[in-house]
Amino acid sequence: MATARNHLHTTLTSFNPQLPSRPDAIDLAMLALNDRGVIQHCSPDCEQVFGYRTDELAGHHVSTLLPELQGTELVMEDRINARLAFLCHCAIPFQARRRDGRYFSSELFINRLNQQNVVVLVRNLEARR
C-alpha cells in the first residue's frame, strides 16, 4: 500500500505542487463506483477521510459522501460527464460529508476505470499540511 500511495503522491504533486511533501500527509480516499454512482469498493483510507469502514459504504450512492453529486449523471455516452470532469480539472472544491455529519472541502479526481466503472479520488483540502 505504501508504494501505491507514494506513486499516487508523485502523480498528484506533478499536477499540484502545493501538496504536502510527504505522501502520508495527504488525506486521500479512493472510491470505485458503477456508472450509476453506487459504491462498489473503497480504499481503507475512507475510514480516515470519511469515518466509515470500507464494508459500510459498499452499495451506497456516492452522494452519501459527496452530496453535491446527488442527481448528477456521472457517465454520459460512455464518458465522464463533461461538466463534472471540467469542474474536477479546474480543482473546484466539492463539499464532502463525514459519517458524523460534518462537512469538509474536498478536491475530486474522477476517471473512467473501464466500460462499467468509475474511479473517484477524494482529497480532503482541510487535512493537516
C-alpha positions, 0 to 999 in steps of 0.5 A: 500500500505504501508504494501505491500511495507514494506513486499516487503522491508523485502523480498528484504533486506533478499536477499540484505542487502545493501538496504536502511533501510527504505522501502520508500527509495527504488525506486521500480516499479512493472510491470505485463506483458503477456508472450509476454512482453506487459504491462498489469498493473503497480504499481503507483510507475512507475510514480516515477521510470519511469515518466509515469502514470500507464494508459500510459504504459498499452499495451506497450512492456516492452522494452519501459522501459527496452530496453535491453529486446527488442527481448528477449523471456521472457517465454520459455516452460512455464518458465522464460527464463533461461538466463534472470532469471540467469542474474536477480539472479546474480543482473546484472544491466539492463539499464532502460529508463525514459519517458524523455529519460534518462537512469538509472541502474536498478536491475530486479526481474522477476517471473512467476505470473501464466500460462499467466503472468509475474511479473517484479520488477524494482529497480532503483540502482541510487535512493537516499540511 
